[in-house]
Amino acid sequence: MTGITCSDFMKYRFFSNVQYAPDGRHAVFAVSSCDETQSYYASCLWVWDEQTQKSFQLTGGGKEQTYIWEDDTHILFAAYRKESEENRQEMGWEFTPMYRIGIDGGEAVKAFEIPIALRGLKRIDERFLLVLGEIDVKEPDLYRAAYLSRKSVWSQRRRERDYEVIDESPFWQNGRGFINKKRMAVFLYDKESRDFIRISDTLLDTCSVTVLGKKIYYAGERYETKRTRREEIWSYHIESRRNVCLYKDGEYEIERLEGAGNHVLVFASRTMRYGMNENPFLYELDEKKGKLKLLYQTEESTGNTVSSDCRYGVGREVEGRPDGSLYLLSTRRNSCHLFHFTRKGDEWKMVPILAREGSIDAFAINPADGSVLCIAMYDGKLQELYKQSAGGSISQVSFLNESAFFERYVAKPEKMTMVSAGEEIDGWVLKPADFSEEKMYPAILSIHGGPKTVYGEVFFHEMQYLAGQQYFVFYCNPIGSDGRGNVFADIRGRYGTVDYENLMDFTDAVLAKYPQIDKKRVAVMGGSYGGFMTNWIIGHTNRFACAISMRSISNWISLWGVSDIGPSFTWDQIQADIGESVEKLWERSPLRYWRNIETPTLIIHAEEDYRCPMEQGLQMYTALMEQGVPARMCLFKGENHEMSRSGRPKHRMRRLMEITDWLKQWIGTAQ
């Protein structure tokens, strides 16, 4: 049977943004796929019918992921048609055309235009919409200006494209570029009057927003030059058009707001115990006192951090209910599960609703009967829709990716749990295609990013492709990974210590269990934190025949102040500062150990990676060349830190080809 090929991901379908209609009879979800000709991702909307238990395509496809239910049978969705694109380019500014379509079919009809580039959309009621969009602090209400005024501003901006003035920190963000004087703003759109009103302060950068009745609640940080990651909470009363700051103590880093019943629930952390990666507690906003009341204290994570390169788009990870309860996703051990927060008096309980090996990527609760519709990756499959009746078992209800693996070998992850540095370390092994106990095979140790993410038993195209090329692939979750509480994830100041020990011990365990692996032909590869660890490993051992380091960190000193996470990142993660403890930054930097490196290494980086800027890869490449070590660097233009997951399809293919060629050159194939 043929293994997964380099280009197979071109036919995968990626699910996102599932939402029920108000009456619960239908749900809509977005489906994206690669357009090989144009090398981008086309998205369209599909409908799930509760009565027929079937789904069908609703829109034609293009860039259709963002939508809201207008009523029980109609949706409003953002879409760029050909004439809209031409007008936008001619006028020189951003706007978002909104279309209306009924779920019973018919043509989509243009409803109105939102005069900014849409970044988020919520329905408030039949009349009002909540809109998120980016503004420029210097001209926050440019969208309200007359045509000639806007044209003049955009003409001036075009003339200034050769210059970038910076007077804030951080000044750029991965995937957005330079964000100096840019803020995420909250707007109110009135469908009757067509009024479009910015309600958030000019300097406030919004991080989360929710709606309760006739009030909009939003959290964000108001800053002039330097972000501190300490947010305020505001409310806007739609009828009185009154804005009020409800919480401004600056004590918490706020992850999200969610309305539930008559309460505004807040996920927030002081970050005093475990730094910026600390898992948040659940609070309730006391509007009268302007305080946050602790409701539930947990050391577990919220959200989904199970790694895969087969997702595109986002979806709901938390949903508040009218009865005051709350549903949320949480990563536990190696999987992402759905939990239900319920309250009885002052006591809260967290009850698992869907807890099986795999990953729930997004979900929706049916308002009619409380059943769950989720986008999940189970049983080694790509994303599909799964339905759980109220209190019942779960079943797969969509089959759009069912033929993706037709006549393809998909390796089943074989789990291994071993003890290293006093902790149980979970890992997996993928056997190569056409595996024979009589042959000897090369193998690859793959290291995840983060470090606060996890590998699990979900489909990962890159690793399945390598198994299809007849490599053993093995991977694990060392100390620093998510899913096992704050203590296990806390690796601050210990990069390259216990995690290195875990990875080497796991490698030893795999080689002992699988005698078909040729110990002299084992490679190591990883991206982001995995790239850091790859760089670290080759400076501390020569046991690997070759290495592939991607979007990596090599020098904590030169990373200071240039990562989009901000200058506090190095202190938080390494527990060292460039001013007073530069020696420790250098001690934890892989580049310090470049004289020890003998391992042939491929460096892959993206030109617009602002998380781990490309100079990190360039320094490592230069050190390898100076050392006389065989090295190659592939730098992708127009891509960022997310290239392996959502980069242009042709670039993702080229990246896999670079990896394959390097592996074949240095560790060969099965013998």
ZAMARGU-4260 file (C-alpha; in steps of 0.2 Angstrom, whole numbers, plus 5000, padded with zeros to 4 digits):
<rodrens>
0) 5000/5000/5000 | 5007/5017/4995 | 5012/5029/5010 | 5005/5046/5012 | 5013/5058/4999
5) 5020/5075/5000 | 5005/5083/4991 | 4991/5073/4999 | 4986/5087/5010 | 4980/5096/4995
10) 4965/5086/4995 | 4961/5087/5014 | 4947/5097/5020 | 4949/5108/5036 | 4934/5112/5047
15) 4931/5127/5058 | 4918/5139/5066 | 4903/5128/5069 | 4888/5137/5076 | 4870/5132/5079
20) 4855/5142/5073 | 4844/5150/5087 | 4831/5136/5086 | 4844/5122/5085 | 4838/5114/5070
25) 4853/5118/5059 | 4871/5122/5061 | 4884/5130/5050 | 4902/5126/5049 | 4916/5132/5037
30) 4926/5120/5026 | 4943/5125/5019 | 4954/5116/5006 | 4970/5120/4996 | 4968/5128/4979
35) 4984/5121/4971 | 4982/5132/4956 | 4982/5149/4966 | 4992/5141/4980 | 4980/5148/4994
40) 4965/5141/5005 | 4948/5142/4998 | 4934/5142/5011 | 4915/5139/5010 | 4900/5136/5021
45) 4891/5120/5025 | 4875/5116/5034 | 4871/5102/5046 | 4853/5097/5046 | 4847/5090/5063
50) 4832/5082/5056 | 4840/5073/5041 | 4857/5070/5050 | 4866/5076/5035 | 4876/5090/5029
55) 4877/5100/5013 | 4887/5114/5005 | 4879/5131/5006 | 4891/5144/4998 | 4901/5142/4982
60) 4918/5145/4990 | 4932/5158/4990 | 4936/5166/5007 | 4920/5162/5017 | 4924/5158/5035
65) 4916/5172/5045 | 4898/5172/5048 | 4883/5174/5060 | 4866/5167/5061 | 4854/5182/5057
70) 4838/5171/5062 | 4833/5153/5062 | 4835/5151/5043 | 4847/5165/5037 | 4865/5169/5039
75) 4876/5184/5036 | 4893/5180/5030 | 4909/5190/5024 | 4914/5186/5007 | 4925/5195/4994
80) 4918/5194/4976 | 4927/5199/4961 | 4919/5216/4960 | 4923/5220/4978 | 4941/5216/4976
85) 4943/5227/4961 | 4934/5241/4971 | 4944/5239/4986 | 4961/5240/4976 | 4955/5255/4967
90) 4950/5264/4982 | 4965/5259/4992 | 4957/5255/5009 | 4949/5240/5018 | 4931/5236/5019
95) 4921/5220/5021 | 4906/5215/5010 | 4892/5206/5020 | 4881/5194/5011 | 4864/5186/5016
100) 4859/5168/5011 | 4845/5157/5017 | 4850/5139/5022 | 4836/5132/5010 | 4846/5138/4995
105) 4846/5152/4982 | 4859/5165/4978 | 4868/5175/4991 | 4863/5193/4991 | 4874/5207/4996
110) 4867/5215/5012 | 4879/5229/5017 | 4897/5233/5019 | 4907/5235/5035 | 4919/5249/5032
115) 4934/5240/5039 | 4943/5224/5037 | 4933/5212/5048 | 4943/5203/5062 | 4928/5196/5072
120) 4909/5196/5072 | 4895/5193/5084 | 4876/5194/5084 | 4868/5205/5098 | 4850/5205/5092
125) 4840/5207/5076 | 4846/5225/5074 | 4864/5226/5081 | 4880/5217/5077 | 4897/5218/5086
130) 4912/5220/5075 | 4930/5218/5079 | 4943/5227/5067 | 4960/5235/5067 | 4963/5253/5068
135) 4977/5265/5067 | 4979/5276/5083 | 4984/5291/5072 | 4968/5290/5062 | 4956/5279/5072
140) 4940/5284/5063 | 4947/5285/5045 | 4932/5274/5040 | 4920/5288/5044 | 4930/5301/5033
145) 4924/5307/5016 | 4930/5298/5001 | 4943/5311/4996 | 4950/5312/5013 | 4952/5293/5014
150) 4960/5293/4997 | 4972/5306/5002 | 4977/5297/5018 | 4980/5281/5008 | 4990/5290/4995
155) 5001/5296/5008 | 5003/5279/5016 | 5008/5272/4999 | 5022/5286/4998 | 5028/5281/5015
160) 5029/5262/5012 | 5048/5263/5011 | 5049/5268/5029 | 5043/5261/5046 | 5043/5272/5061
165) 5043/5263/5078 | 5039/5271/5095 | 5030/5256/5104 | 5034/5239/5111 | 5031/5226/5105
170) 5031/5233/5087 | 5027/5218/5076 | 5017/5202/5078 | 5018/5186/5069 | 5005/5185/5055
175) 5001/5203/5056 | 5018/5212/5052 | 5022/5229/5060 | 5008/5233/5073 | 5015/5250/5079
180) 5001/5261/5083 | 4988/5247/5078 | 4975/5242/5090 | 4961/5229/5089 | 4945/5240/5092
185) 4927/5236/5096 | 4913/5242/5085 | 4894/5243/5085 | 4884/5241/5068 | 4866/5246/5067
190) 4858/5236/5052 | 4843/5248/5052 | 4852/5265/5052 | 4868/5258/5044 | 4878/5267/5058
195) 4895/5260/5062 | 4902/5266/5079 | 4919/5263/5087 | 4915/5260/5105 | 4932/5256/5112
200) 4945/5269/5117 | 4958/5274/5104 | 4973/5267/5113 | 4964/5251/5120 | 4970/5234/5111
205) 4955/5222/5114 | 4959/5204/5118 | 4942/5197/5121 | 4924/5202/5120 | 4907/5195/5125
210) 4888/5200/5125 | 4875/5199/5138 | 4858/5206/5134 | 4860/5224/5129 | 4878/5226/5135
215) 4895/5223/5127 | 4909/5218/5138 | 4927/5219/5132 | 4944/5217/5139 | 4960/5224/5133
220) 4975/5235/5138 | 4976/5253/5135 | 4994/5259/5132 | 5003/5273/5124 | 5021/5265/5121
225) 5024/5249/5130 | 5012/5234/5133 | 5012/5226/5150 | 5000/5212/5147 | 4988/5218/5161
230) 4971/5221/5155 | 4955/5232/5159 | 4937/5227/5157 | 4924/5239/5150 | 4906/5238/5146
235) 4895/5247/5133 | 4877/5249/5136 | 4869/5249/5118 | 4853/5258/5123 | 4861/5272/5133
240) 4877/5272/5122 | 4887/5273/5138 | 4905/5266/5140 | 4911/5262/5158 | 4927/5255/5164
245) 4922/5241/5176 | 4939/5234/5181 | 4956/5243/5180 | 4967/5236/5194 | 4980/5230/5181
250) 4982/5214/5192 | 4978/5201/5179 | 4983/5195/5162 | 4965/5191/5155 | 4964/5177/5143
255) 4945/5178/5139 | 4928/5184/5144 | 4912/5174/5142 | 4894/5178/5147 | 4884/5164/5156
260) 4867/5168/5162 | 4868/5185/5170 | 4886/5184/5174 | 4902/5189/5165 | 4915/5175/5168
265) 4933/5179/5166 | 4948/5167/5163 | 4963/5176/5170 | 4980/5174/5179 | 4992/5184/5189
270) 5006/5175/5181 | 5016/5176/5198 | 5018/5157/5201 | 5022/5150/5184 | 5025/5165/5172
275) 5016/5169/5156 | 5012/5151/5153 | 5002/5150/5169 | 4985/5142/5167 | 4971/5154/5171
280) 4958/5153/5185 | 4940/5156/5183 | 4933/5172/5190 | 4917/5182/5190 | 4916/5200/5187
285) 4908/5210/5201 | 4903/5226/5192 | 4898/5236/5207 | 4914/5233/5216 | 4925/5233/5201
290) 4934/5217/5206 | 4936/5199/5200 | 4929/5186/5212 | 4938/5169/5211 | 4925/5155/5207
295) 4936/5140/5202 | 4954/5137/5204 | 4963/5123/5193 | 4980/5119/5188 | 4974/5112/5171
300) 4975/5121/5155 | 4960/5129/5145 | 4959/5127/5126 | 4967/5115/5114 | 4986/5113/5112
305) 4986/5096/5104 | 4998/5098/5089 | 4993/5094/5071 | 4997/5102/5054 | 4979/5098/5047
310) 4969/5112/5054 | 4964/5129/5046 | 4954/5142/5054 | 4947/5143/5072 | 4932/5139/5082
315) 4923/5141/5099 | 4933/5134/5113 | 4922/5141/5127 | 4903/5143/5127 | 4893/5151/5141
320) 4875/5145/5143 | 4859/5154/5149 | 4858/5144/5165 | 4874/5151/5170 | 4885/5136/5167
325) 4900/5135/5155 | 4907/5123/5142 | 4925/5123/5138 | 4939/5113/5130 | 4954/5108/5140
330) 4970/5098/5135 | 4973/5084/5147 | 4988/5073/5146 | 4989/5070/5127 | 4971/5074/5121
335) 4959/5089/5121 | 4942/5085/5130 | 4926/5095/5132 | 4921/5099/5150 | 4905/5107/5158
340) 4907/5119/5173 | 4891/5119/5183 | 4887/5129/5199 | 4877/5125/5214 | 4877/5140/5226
345) 4895/5145/5228 | 4902/5128/5223 | 4908/5124/5205 | 4911/5107/5198 | 4920/5103/5182
350) 4912/5088/5173 | 4919/5079/5158 | 4907/5078/5144 | 4918/5071/5130 | 4934/5063/5135
355) 4942/5051/5123 | 4959/5050/5115 | 4961/5063/5101 | 4957/5081/5099 | 4941/5092/5100
360) 4945/5107/5090 | 4929/5117/5091 | 4911/5114/5097 | 4893/5120/5098 | 4880/5117/5110
365) 4862/5114/5103 | 4851/5127/5111 | 4836/5116/5109 | 4841/5100/5118 | 4859/5103/5124
370) 4867/5090/5112 | 4885/5093/5106 | 4891/5095/5089 | 4910/5096/5088 | 4924/5096/5075
375) 4936/5083/5081 | 4951/5072/5076 | 4948/5054/5082 | 4954/5037/5077 | 4969/5043/5067
380) 4957/5052/5055 | 4957/5070/5048 | 4944/5082/5055 | 4926/5078/5054 | 4909/5083/5063
385) 4904/5072/5078 | 4888/5072/5087 | 4884/5068/5105 | 4865/5067/5110 | 4861/5075/5127
390) 4869/5062/5139 | 4872/5050/5125 | 4887/5042/5115 | 4896/5051/5102 | 4896/5047/5083
395) 4904/5053/5067 | 4891/5062/5056 | 4901/5070/5042 | 4912/5060/5030 | 4920/5074/5019
400) 4938/5067/5022 | 4933/5049/5021 | 4942/5046/5005 | 4957/5056/5009 | 4967/5040/5014
405) 4961/5029/5000 | 4974/5016/4996 | 4986/5025/5008 | 4996/5018/5022 | 4992/5027/5038
410) 5004/5022/5053 | 4995/5018/5069 | 5004/5027/5084 | 5011/5014/5095 | 5011/5022/5113
415) 5026/5021/5124 | 5027/5027/5142 | 5043/5027/5151 | 5051/5036/5167 | 5064/5050/5165
420) 5069/5063/5177 | 5056/5056/5189 | 5042/5059/5178 | 5031/5047/5166 | 5035/5053/5148
425) 5022/5048/5135 | 5028/5045/5117 | 5023/5036/5101 | 5031/5027/5087 | 5025/5026/5069
430) 5031/5011/5059 | 5037/5014/5041 | 5026/5009/5026 | 5029/4991/5021 | 5037/4987/5037
435) 5047/4971/5038 | 5056/4964/5053 | 5069/4958/5042 | 5075/4975/5036 | 5084/4989/5045
440) 5077/5007/5044 | 5082/5024/5047 | 5072/5034/5060 | 5068/5052/5065 | 5065/5059/5082
445) 5052/5073/5080 | 5051/5087/5094 | 5035/5098/5096 | 5035/5117/5098 | 5029/5127/5112
450) 5036/5120/5123 | 5018/5121/5131 | 5009/5110/5118 | 5007/5091/5116 | 5009/5077/5104
455) 4994/5065/5104 | 4986/5052/5094 | 4980/5063/5080 | 4984/5063/5062 | 5000/5073/5058
460) 5003/5074/5039 | 5022/5078/5041 | 5025/5063/5051 | 5014/5051/5042 | 5022/5057/5026
465) 5039/5053/5033 | 5033/5036/5039 | 5026/5033/5021 | 5044/5036/5015 | 5049/5021/5025
470) 5056/5030/5041 | 5052/5026/5059 | 5046/5042/5067 | 5045/5044/5085 | 5040/5058/5097
475) 5036/5062/5115 | 5030/5075/5127 | 5045/5080/5138 | 5044/5090/5154 | 5038/5107/5148
480) 5023/5100/5138 | 5005/5105/5142 | 4991/5094/5148 | 4998/5089/5165 | 4996/5105/5175
485) 5007/5120/5179 | 5021/5111/5188 | 5024/5099/5174 | 5023/5113/5161 | 5035/5124/5171
490) 5052/5123/5163 | 5057/5141/5166 | 5076/5143/5168 | 5078/5124/5163 | 5078/5124/5144
495) 5090/5111/5138 | 5091/5102/5155 | 5077/5089/5160 | 5069/5091/5143 | 5085/5086/5135
500) 5086/5071/5147 | 5068/5066/5143 | 5071/5066/5124 | 5088/5056/5125 | 5080/5044/5137
505) 5065/5041/5126 | 5077/5039/5111 | 5086/5026/5121 | 5070/5017/5125 | 5063/5017/5107
510) 5080/5010/5100 | 5079/4996/5113 | 5062/4991/5109 | 5063/4992/5090 | 5079/4983/5084
515) 5074/4986/5066 | 5080/5004/5069 | 5098/5007/5063 | 5106/5016/5078 | 5118/5024/5066
520) 5105/5032/5055 | 5094/5042/5067 | 5089/5060/5063 | 5082/5073/5075 | 5071/5087/5069
525) 5059/5100/5077 | 5051/5117/5075 | 5050/5133/5086 | 5054/5126/5103 | 5058/5109/5094
530) 5070/5119/5083 | 5078/5126/5099 | 5080/5108/5106 | 5087/5102/5089 | 5100/5116/5090
535) 5103/5112/5108 | 5105/5093/5105 | 5118/5094/5091 | 5128/5105/5102 | 5128/5092/5116
540) 5129/5075/5107 | 5134/5068/5091 | 5123/5053/5091 | 5112/5059/5077 | 5117/5056/5059
545) 5108/5073/5054 | 5097/5086/5060 | 5083/5098/5053 | 5081/5114/5063 | 5065/5124/5059
550) 5059/5142/5065 | 5071/5140/5079 | 5079/5149/5093 | 5098/5149/5094 | 5104/5164/5104
555) 5094/5171/5119 | 5104/5186/5119 | 5100/5192/5101 | 5082/5186/5103 | 5079/5199/5117
560) 5068/5212/5112 | 5064/5206/5094 | 5052/5192/5097 | 5034/5197/5095 | 5031/5190/5112
565) 5040/5205/5119 | 5056/5208/5129 | 5049/5200/5145 | 5049/5183/5135 | 5068/5179/5139
570) 5066/5184/5157 | 5050/5174/5159 | 5057/5158/5150 | 5075/5158/5154 | 5074/5168/5171
575) 5088/5179/5165 | 5090/5197/5159 | 5101/5205/5146 | 5106/5218/5158 | 5110/5209/5174
580) 5112/5190/5169 | 5117/5189/5152 | 5129/5175/5156 | 5114/5164/5159 | 5106/5169/5143
585) 5122/5164/5134 | 5123/5148/5144 | 5105/5142/5138 | 5109/5147/5120 | 5113/5133/5108
590) 5124/5145/5098 | 5137/5145/5113 | 5140/5126/5109 | 5143/5128/5091 | 5161/5122/5092
595) 5155/5105/5097 | 5143/5102/5082 | 5148/5089/5070 | 5130/5084/5064 | 5125/5089/5046
600) 5110/5101/5048 | 5097/5108/5037 | 5090/5125/5043 | 5072/5130/5038 | 5066/5147/5042
605) 5053/5160/5036 | 5057/5178/5031 | 5042/5185/5041 | 5044/5175/5056 | 5042/5188/5070
610) 5040/5175/5084 | 5058/5168/5081 | 5065/5180/5069 | 5076/5173/5054 | 5092/5180/5061
615) 5091/5166/5074 | 5092/5153/5060 | 5105/5163/5050 | 5116/5164/5065 | 5115/5145/5067
620) 5118/5142/5049 | 5133/5154/5049 | 5140/5144/5065 | 5139/5128/5056 | 5148/5134/5040
625) 5162/5142/5051 | 5163/5125/5060 | 5165/5116/5043 | 5149/5106/5046 | 5138/5101/5031
630) 5124/5113/5031 | 5110/5120/5020 | 5097/5134/5024 | 5080/5136/5015 | 5072/5153/5019
635) 5054/5155/5013 | 5049/5173/5008 | 5032/5179/5012 | 5029/5166/5026 | 5029/5167/5045
640) 5030/5156/5060 | 5015/5146/5055 | 5021/5141/5038 | 5021/5122/5041 | 5003/5123/5047
645) 4995/5137/5036 | 5008/5143/5024 | 5005/5143/5005 | 5002/5126/4999 | 5017/5126/4987
650) 5028/5132/5001 | 5022/5118/5012 | 5026/5106/4998 | 5044/5113/4995 | 5047/5112/5014
655) 5043/5093/5014 | 5054/5091/4999 | 5068/5099/5007 | 5066/5088/5023 | 5065/5073/5012
660) 5080/5076/5002 | 5091/5080/5017 | 5086/5064/5026 | 5089/5053/5010 | 5106/5061/5009
665) 5112/5058/5027 | 5102/5043/5033 | 5096/5035/5017 | 5082/5023/5016 | 5077/5005/5022
670) 5089/4992/5018
</rodrens>
